[in-house]
Amino acid sequence: MDQKQMRWFTVGLIAFNMVWGLGNVVNNYSQQGISVVTSWILILALYFIPYALIVGQLGSTFKDSNGGVSSWIENTMNKRLAYYAAWTYWVVHIPYLAQKPQAILIALGWAVKGDGSFVSGMSVQMVAIISLVIFLLFLYLSTKGLSTLKVIGGLAGTAMFVMSILFILLAVGAPFMDHTMEIATQDMTNIKTYIPKFDLSYFATISMLVFAVGGAEKISPYVNQTKNPAKEFPKGMILLAIMVGVSAILGSIAMGMLFASDNIPADLMTNGAYSAFQKLGEYYGVGNFLMIVYALTNTVGQISALAFSIDAPLQVLLADADKEYVPSWLRQRTAKGTLKNGYLLTGILVSIIILLPIFGIKNMDELVKWLTNLNSVVMPLRYLWVFLAYMMLNKAFKNYQNAEYKFMKNPKWGYVIGLWCFAFTAFACILGMIPKIPYGSEGWWFQMISNIVTPIVFVALGMILPAIAKRERKN
């Protein structure tokens, strides 16, 4: 059977499931309020569509490469930079892994108690210790293989996707079901309500938008599986952009109907999605049913994401690691093939991030905001390699004419678009380091220093390994 049977709408749907989730809507609404609608339109047009199409051309050009971004860098530049690309892909998952145990605790709390009091009643120290225990348990279980959990996680991911769409449909339909429903945000029919104030605090929130629409490089293996890549893939990506746009805009409007844009609750990032489903359950007369379904689905989804994200990025870094850059002790496997020292390094770094808030964060809501913000600063660093590979591809355009799909046929314009996406991502990451709490308030300096130091330490660690490997080879 011919592998090239995928149609553009299938590619679009697969990509949407990979990229999108309700958390993207809640997190960005909590940062910007209803004006985030305008931000979504701008980010999709100026960043997300070119990003997805760039990934398409890279995937099509290097269709036989298995390493994703690091393979693209190796082909367009050199092995050393390919190692750094693989390192970046792995190390940016450290804060992501540190946040998952908290997300599991919050989801379980809502499922069992029906409100956010389970976690908010704990001290930051207690949350950190319980989160550390949860993480270490899953780190241990990951060394044993978690294929069953990954299957369940796939189902949970699909269920979460369905819940995200259901949230929009239910929220938009709520005023028709319950005529007594009061819209929380005033003047939602006035276009001025949606215009952001373009100041420093606004630009400091852009990293969260970049973080939300990132991850399109996961789509690259599907480019050459489409029936006619040159025509079908861009169609699929435009469908993806439309679906993300509709979900983001309608989801943000739905949030505006439920939570006042000028008086955003302090715990919205922590509890917003659960509160939203709880409110919708009241309007539809089903009590806490919708919230409990969402909480249970999210619990399983977060557990699976934790298990999968311990192992998968580590395999990207170490599966075909070059001994020139990665010391032998890090590449060591057990008889069962487990990367034991890779797991140990993951465990040490994630444990540090989990315990770090004990020294500078006083409550649960600030903890969730800080870790989400840290992820939005660190995670987009891996996208920089995608745009760098695309710039280099266009620089040596004559050598790469084999791609069945080309986003830009003019290499000069291709280079400019790659440079724009690279610069925009770097700009978002740097400004994203500014804490989202008032300057001078308790914990401001802790958040600022940790947001700057964390990526620097991650990069420095990556630079130490080749030096150790070089010394090892000499000995």
URJOFEN-V897180 format. One record per residue. N is the residue number from 0. RES is the residue in one letter. PSI is psi in radians with two decimals (999 if undefined). D_FIRST is the distance of its C-alpha to the first C-alpha in Angstrom with 1 decimal. Layout:
((N | RES | PSI | D_FIRST) (N | RES | PSI | D_FIRST))
This chain:
((0 | M | 2.38 | 0.0) (1 | D | 2.26 | 3.8) (2 | Q | -0.48 | 6.3) (3 | K | 1.16 | 8.8) (4 | Q | -0.13 | 8.9) (5 | M | 2.35 | 12.3) (6 | R | 2.89 | 15.3) (7 | W | -0.65 | 18.8) (8 | F | -0.54 | 20.2) (9 | T | -0.78 | 17.8) (10 | V | -0.77 | 18.7) (11 | G | -0.77 | 22.3) (12 | L | -0.75 | 22.4) (13 | I | -0.80 | 21.0) (14 | A | -0.70 | 23.5) (15 | F | -0.73 | 26.3) (16 | N | -0.57 | 25.9) (17 | M | -0.67 | 26.2) (18 | V | -0.62 | 29.2) (19 | W | 2.66 | 31.3) (20 | G | 2.78 | 33.7) (21 | L | -0.55 | 37.0) (22 | G | -0.58 | 38.9) (23 | N | -0.68 | 38.3) (24 | V | -0.88 | 40.3) (25 | V | -0.85 | 43.1) (26 | N | -0.75 | 43.7) (27 | N | -0.56 | 44.0) (28 | Y | -0.69 | 46.1) (29 | S | -0.41 | 48.4) (30 | Q | -0.69 | 48.9) (31 | Q | -0.21 | 49.4) (32 | G | -2.74 | 50.0) (33 | I | -0.35 | 49.0) (34 | S | -0.18 | 49.2) (35 | V | -0.36 | 45.9) (36 | V | -0.81 | 44.3) (37 | T | -0.72 | 45.4) (38 | S | -0.72 | 44.2) (39 | W | -0.77 | 40.7) (40 | I | -0.79 | 40.6) (41 | L | -0.80 | 41.9) (42 | I | -0.62 | 39.6) (43 | L | -0.80 | 36.4) (44 | A | -0.76 | 37.4) (45 | L | -0.31 | 39.0) (46 | Y | -0.93 | 36.8) (47 | F | -0.78 | 33.7) (48 | I | -0.87 | 31.9) (49 | P | -0.67 | 32.6) (50 | Y | -0.87 | 31.7) (51 | A | -0.67 | 28.2) (52 | L | -0.56 | 27.6) (53 | I | -0.82 | 29.0) (54 | V | -0.68 | 26.5) (55 | G | -0.81 | 23.7) (56 | Q | -0.72 | 25.1) (57 | L | -0.76 | 25.7) (58 | G | -0.64 | 22.2) (59 | S | -0.64 | 20.7) (60 | T | -0.75 | 23.3) (61 | F | 0.96 | 22.9) (62 | K | -0.37 | 19.1) (63 | D | 0.04 | 19.4) (64 | S | 2.33 | 22.4) (65 | N | -0.30 | 22.2) (66 | G | 0.08 | 25.8) (67 | G | -2.30 | 25.6) (68 | V | -0.75 | 29.0) (69 | S | -0.61 | 30.7) (70 | S | -0.69 | 28.1) (71 | W | -0.72 | 28.7) (72 | I | -0.72 | 32.5) (73 | E | -0.70 | 32.3) (74 | N | -0.67 | 30.5) (75 | T | -0.34 | 32.9) (76 | M | -1.72 | 36.1) (77 | N | 3.03 | 36.7) (78 | K | -0.67 | 36.1) (79 | R | -0.81 | 39.2) (80 | L | -0.54 | 38.1) (81 | A | -0.68 | 34.6) (82 | Y | -0.78 | 36.4) (83 | Y | -0.61 | 38.3) (84 | A | -0.77 | 35.3) (85 | A | -0.70 | 33.7) (86 | W | -0.83 | 37.2) (87 | T | -0.79 | 37.6) (88 | Y | -0.68 | 34.2) (89 | W | -0.85 | 35.5) (90 | V | -0.48 | 39.1) (91 | V | -0.25 | 38.7) (92 | H | -0.12 | 37.3) (93 | I | -0.93 | 40.7) (94 | P | -0.56 | 42.5) (95 | Y | -0.80 | 39.3) (96 | L | -0.61 | 39.5) (97 | A | -0.47 | 43.2) (98 | Q | -0.43 | 42.9) (99 | K | -0.78 | 40.4) (100 | P | -0.64 | 43.1) (101 | Q | -0.77 | 45.3) (102 | A | -0.66 | 42.6) (103 | I | -0.78 | 42.1) (104 | L | -0.78 | 45.9) (105 | I | -0.81 | 46.2) (106 | A | -0.77 | 43.4) (107 | L | -0.70 | 44.9) (108 | G | -0.78 | 48.3) (109 | W | -0.70 | 47.4) (110 | A | -0.68 | 45.5) (111 | V | -0.81 | 48.6) (112 | K | -0.30 | 51.6) (113 | G | 0.17 | 50.3) (114 | D | -3.05 | 51.6) (115 | G | 0.20 | 51.6) (116 | S | -0.42 | 54.7) (117 | F | -0.85 | 53.1) (118 | V | -0.69 | 52.2) (119 | S | -0.37 | 54.8) (120 | G | -0.17 | 57.5) (121 | M | 2.72 | 56.6) (122 | S | 2.79 | 58.0) (123 | V | -0.65 | 55.7) (124 | Q | -0.78 | 56.6) (125 | M | -0.77 | 55.5) (126 | V | -0.74 | 52.2) (127 | A | -0.77 | 51.6) (128 | I | -0.78 | 52.5) (129 | I | -0.72 | 50.3) (130 | S | -0.72 | 47.4) (131 | L | -0.75 | 47.9) (132 | V | -0.79 | 47.9) (133 | I | -0.82 | 44.6) (134 | F | -0.84 | 43.0) (135 | L | -0.60 | 44.2) (136 | L | -0.81 | 43.0) (137 | F | -0.52 | 39.4) (138 | L | -0.76 | 39.7) (139 | Y | -0.81 | 40.7) (140 | L | -0.60 | 37.9) (141 | S | -0.54 | 35.3) (142 | T | -0.31 | 36.4) (143 | K | -0.13 | 35.4) (144 | G | 2.31 | 31.9) (145 | L | 0.82 | 31.1) (146 | S | -0.66 | 27.6) (147 | T | -0.77 | 28.8) (148 | L | -0.59 | 30.6) (149 | K | -0.63 | 27.6) (150 | V | -0.83 | 25.6) (151 | I | -0.70 | 28.8) (152 | G | -0.67 | 29.1) (153 | G | -0.75 | 25.7) (154 | L | -0.73 | 26.9) (155 | A | -0.67 | 30.3) (156 | G | -0.75 | 28.8) (157 | T | -0.72 | 27.1) (158 | A | -0.68 | 30.5) (159 | M | -0.68 | 32.4) (160 | F | -0.78 | 30.3) (161 | V | -0.73 | 31.1) (162 | M | -0.63 | 34.8) (163 | S | -0.75 | 35.0) (164 | I | -0.73 | 34.0) (165 | L | -0.69 | 36.2) (166 | F | -0.80 | 39.1) (167 | I | -0.84 | 39.1) (168 | L | -0.77 | 38.9) (169 | L | -0.74 | 41.7) (170 | A | -0.78 | 43.9) (171 | V | -0.57 | 43.7) (172 | G | -0.22 | 44.4) (173 | A | -0.77 | 47.2) (174 | P | -0.49 | 50.1) (175 | F | -0.49 | 49.3) (176 | M | -0.67 | 49.3) (177 | D | 1.77 | 52.4) (178 | H | -0.24 | 54.9) (179 | T | -0.10 | 57.1) (180 | M | 2.26 | 54.5) (181 | E | 2.27 | 55.9) (182 | I | 2.18 | 53.8) (183 | A | -0.67 | 54.5) (184 | T | 2.27 | 54.2) (185 | Q | 2.71 | 56.8) (186 | D | 0.74 | 56.3) (187 | M | -0.17 | 52.5) (188 | T | -0.09 | 52.8) (189 | N | 2.18 | 54.6) (190 | I | -0.49 | 52.5) (191 | K | -0.47 | 55.0) (192 | T | -0.47 | 53.8) (193 | Y | 0.02 | 50.5) (194 | I | 2.09 | 51.9) (195 | P | 2.81 | 51.9) (196 | K | 1.91 | 54.9) (197 | F | 1.34 | 53.6) (198 | D | -3.02 | 55.7) (199 | L | -0.72 | 55.2) (200 | S | -0.52 | 54.3) (201 | Y | -0.85 | 51.6) (202 | F | -0.44 | 50.0) (203 | A | -0.28 | 50.2) (204 | T | -0.07 | 47.7) (205 | I | -0.58 | 45.0) (206 | S | -0.55 | 43.4) (207 | M | -0.61 | 42.5) (208 | L | -0.75 | 40.6) (209 | V | -0.76 | 38.7) (210 | F | -0.70 | 38.0) (211 | A | -0.70 | 36.6) (212 | V | 0.06 | 34.1) (213 | G | 2.99 | 33.1) (214 | G | 0.14 | 30.0) (215 | A | -0.34 | 27.6) (216 | E | -0.31 | 26.6) (217 | K | -0.30 | 24.4) (218 | I | -0.33 | 22.1) (219 | S | -0.64 | 21.5) (220 | P | -0.32 | 18.2) (221 | Y | -0.18 | 16.5) (222 | V | -0.88 | 17.7) (223 | N | 0.04 | 15.0) (224 | Q | -0.04 | 12.2) (225 | T | 2.78 | 13.6) (226 | K | -0.73 | 12.7) (227 | N | 1.53 | 16.0) (228 | P | -0.75 | 17.8) (229 | A | -0.61 | 21.2) (230 | K | -0.74 | 21.5) (231 | E | -0.68 | 19.4) (232 | F | -0.87 | 20.5) (233 | P | -0.59 | 24.2) (234 | K | -0.77 | 23.8) (235 | G | -0.70 | 22.3) (236 | M | -0.59 | 25.3) (237 | I | -0.66 | 27.8) (238 | L | -0.75 | 26.6) (239 | L | -0.83 | 27.0) (240 | A | -0.70 | 30.5) (241 | I | -0.80 | 31.4) (242 | M | -0.74 | 30.5) (243 | V | -0.76 | 32.3) (244 | G | -0.84 | 35.2) (245 | V | -0.78 | 35.6) (246 | S | -0.76 | 35.4) (247 | A | -0.81 | 37.8) (248 | I | -0.89 | 40.3) (249 | L | -0.63 | 40.3) (250 | G | -0.72 | 40.3) (251 | S | -0.68 | 43.3) (252 | I | -0.71 | 45.1) (253 | A | -0.74 | 44.5) (254 | M | -0.68 | 46.1) (255 | G | -0.56 | 48.9) (256 | M | -0.54 | 49.6) (257 | L | -0.54 | 49.9) (258 | F | 2.24 | 51.6) (259 | A | 2.22 | 54.3) (260 | S | -0.53 | 53.2) (261 | D | 0.05 | 56.8) (262 | N | 1.09 | 57.2) (263 | I | 2.22 | 54.0) (264 | P | 2.49 | 54.5) (265 | A | -0.47 | 54.8) (266 | D | 0.30 | 52.2) (267 | L | -0.69 | 49.5) (268 | M | -0.56 | 47.1) (269 | T | -0.87 | 47.7) (270 | N | 0.01 | 47.9) (271 | G | -0.82 | 46.8) (272 | A | -0.70 | 43.5) (273 | Y | -0.77 | 45.1) (274 | S | -0.69 | 48.3) (275 | A | -0.83 | 46.2) (276 | F | -0.56 | 44.4) (277 | Q | -0.77 | 47.8) (278 | K | -0.75 | 49.4) (279 | L | -0.67 | 46.7) (280 | G | -0.67 | 47.1) (281 | E | -0.77 | 50.8) (282 | Y | -0.61 | 50.2) (283 | Y | 0.03 | 47.8) (284 | G | 0.47 | 50.1) (285 | V | 0.26 | 47.7) (286 | G | -2.32 | 49.7) (287 | N | 0.12 | 47.9) (288 | F | -0.88 | 44.8) (289 | L | -0.72 | 42.5) (290 | M | -0.74 | 43.9) (291 | I | -0.74 | 43.4) (292 | V | -0.80 | 39.7) (293 | Y | -0.77 | 39.2) (294 | A | -0.76 | 41.3) (295 | L | -0.73 | 39.4) (296 | T | -0.76 | 36.0) (297 | N | -0.64 | 37.2) (298 | T | -0.89 | 38.7) (299 | V | -0.73 | 35.4) (300 | G | -0.75 | 33.6) (301 | Q | -0.68 | 36.2) (302 | I | -0.78 | 36.2) (303 | S | -0.75 | 32.5) (304 | A | -0.68 | 32.8) (305 | L | -0.87 | 35.7) (306 | A | -0.77 | 33.9) (307 | F | -0.67 | 30.7) (308 | S | -0.15 | 32.8) (309 | I | -0.76 | 34.9) (310 | D | -0.84 | 32.1) (311 | A | -0.88 | 29.3) (312 | P | -0.56 | 31.6) (313 | L | -0.67 | 33.3) (314 | Q | -0.65 | 30.1) (315 | V | -0.73 | 29.6) (316 | L | -0.75 | 33.1) (317 | L | -0.19 | 33.4) (318 | A | -0.84 | 30.0) (319 | D | 0.67 | 30.4) (320 | A | 2.38 | 34.0) (321 | D | 2.20 | 36.0) (322 | K | -0.27 | 39.1) (323 | E | -0.48 | 41.0) (324 | Y | -0.38 | 40.9) (325 | V | 2.09 | 40.3) (326 | P | 2.69 | 42.9) (327 | S | -0.58 | 41.9) (328 | W | -0.52 | 43.4) (329 | L | -0.44 | 40.9) (330 | R | -0.08 | 37.9) (331 | Q | 2.39 | 39.2) (332 | R | 2.67 | 37.0) (333 | T | 3.11 | 38.2) (334 | A | -0.50 | 37.1) (335 | K | -0.03 | 34.4) (336 | G | 0.16 | 33.1) (337 | T | 2.34 | 34.9) (338 | L | 1.38 | 36.2) (339 | K | -0.75 | 39.7) (340 | N | -0.44 | 41.7) (341 | G | -0.75 | 39.1) (342 | Y | -0.69 | 39.5) (343 | L | -0.80 | 43.3) (344 | L | -0.75 | 43.3) (345 | T | -0.83 | 41.2) (346 | G | -0.76 | 43.7) (347 | I | -0.86 | 46.8) (348 | L | -0.76 | 45.7) (349 | V | -0.70 | 44.4) (350 | S | -0.69 | 47.6) (351 | I | -0.81 | 49.8) (352 | I | -0.68 | 48.1) (353 | I | -0.71 | 48.5) (354 | L | -0.33 | 52.2) (355 | L | -0.75 | 53.1) (356 | P | -0.37 | 53.9) (357 | I | -0.52 | 56.8) (358 | F | -0.01 | 58.8) (359 | G | 0.04 | 58.5) (360 | I | 2.34 | 57.0) (361 | K | -0.41 | 59.1) (362 | N | 2.90 | 56.9) (363 | M | -0.72 | 53.4) (364 | D | -0.71 | 52.6) (365 | E | -0.64 | 53.6) (366 | L | -0.82 | 51.4) (367 | V | -0.77 | 48.3) (368 | K | -0.79 | 49.1) (369 | W | -0.81 | 49.7) (370 | L | -0.66 | 46.6) (371 | T | -0.74 | 44.4) (372 | N | -0.71 | 46.2) (373 | L | -0.72 | 45.8) (374 | N | -0.68 | 42.1) (375 | S | -0.35 | 42.1) (376 | V | -0.73 | 44.0) (377 | V | -0.82 | 42.0) (378 | M | -0.74 | 38.4) (379 | P | -0.18 | 38.1) (380 | L | -0.53 | 39.2) (381 | R | -0.40 | 35.7) (382 | Y | -0.44 | 34.7) (383 | L | -0.65 | 37.3) (384 | W | -0.59 | 35.1) (385 | V | -0.84 | 32.2) (386 | F | -0.58 | 34.7) (387 | L | -0.75 | 36.4) (388 | A | -0.68 | 33.1) (389 | Y | -0.68 | 32.5) (390 | M | -0.78 | 36.1) (391 | M | -0.59 | 35.7) (392 | L | -0.74 | 32.4) (393 | N | -0.46 | 34.4) (394 | K | -0.62 | 37.3) (395 | A | 0.76 | 35.3) (396 | F | -0.63 | 33.2) (397 | K | -0.48 | 33.3) (398 | N | -0.19 | 31.4) (399 | Y | 1.05 | 28.4) (400 | Q | 0.02 | 27.3) (401 | N | -0.16 | 23.6) (402 | A | 2.30 | 22.6) (403 | E | -0.40 | 20.3) (404 | Y | 2.23 | 22.3) (405 | K | 2.15 | 26.1) (406 | F | -0.82 | 28.3) (407 | M | 2.15 | 31.4) (408 | K | -0.34 | 31.6) (409 | N | 1.95 | 35.3) (410 | P | -0.52 | 35.7) (411 | K | -0.79 | 39.2) (412 | W | -0.64 | 38.2) (413 | G | -0.77 | 35.2) (414 | Y | -0.77 | 37.7) (415 | V | -0.76 | 40.1) (416 | I | -0.69 | 37.6) (417 | G | -0.74 | 36.5) (418 | L | -0.73 | 40.2) (419 | W | -0.85 | 40.9) (420 | C | -0.67 | 38.3) (421 | F | -0.88 | 39.6) (422 | A | -0.71 | 43.2) (423 | F | -0.73 | 42.6) (424 | T | -0.79 | 40.9) (425 | A | -0.74 | 43.8) (426 | F | -0.79 | 46.3) (427 | A | -0.75 | 44.9) (428 | C | -0.76 | 44.9) (429 | I | -0.84 | 48.4) (430 | L | -0.46 | 49.9) (431 | G | -0.30 | 48.0) (432 | M | -0.36 | 50.2) (433 | I | 2.18 | 53.2) (434 | P | 2.63 | 53.8) (435 | K | 0.46 | 53.3) (436 | I | 2.74 | 56.8) (437 | P | 2.44 | 60.1) (438 | Y | 2.34 | 61.5) (439 | G | -0.26 | 64.2) (440 | S | 2.79 | 63.1) (441 | E | 2.28 | 62.7) (442 | G | -0.14 | 59.5) (443 | W | -0.87 | 59.0) (444 | W | -0.62 | 59.6) (445 | F | -0.82 | 57.6) (446 | Q | -0.74 | 54.5) (447 | M | -0.85 | 55.2) (448 | I | -0.78 | 55.7) (449 | S | -0.59 | 52.7) (450 | N | -0.52 | 50.4) (451 | I | -0.80 | 51.6) (452 | V | -0.68 | 51.9) (453 | T | -0.96 | 48.6) (454 | P | -0.58 | 46.3) (455 | I | -0.79 | 48.9) (456 | V | -0.73 | 48.9) (457 | F | -0.78 | 45.1) (458 | V | -0.74 | 45.0) (459 | A | -0.71 | 48.0) (460 | L | -0.72 | 46.4) (461 | G | -0.50 | 43.4) (462 | M | -0.43 | 45.9) (463 | I | -0.69 | 47.7) (464 | L | -0.82 | 44.8) (465 | P | -0.59 | 44.5) (466 | A | -0.71 | 48.3) (467 | I | -0.75 | 48.1) (468 | A | -0.69 | 45.3) (469 | K | -0.76 | 47.5) (470 | R | -0.70 | 50.5) (471 | E | -0.73 | 48.6) (472 | R | -0.63 | 47.5) (473 | K | -0.69 | 51.1) (474 | N | 999 | 52.4))
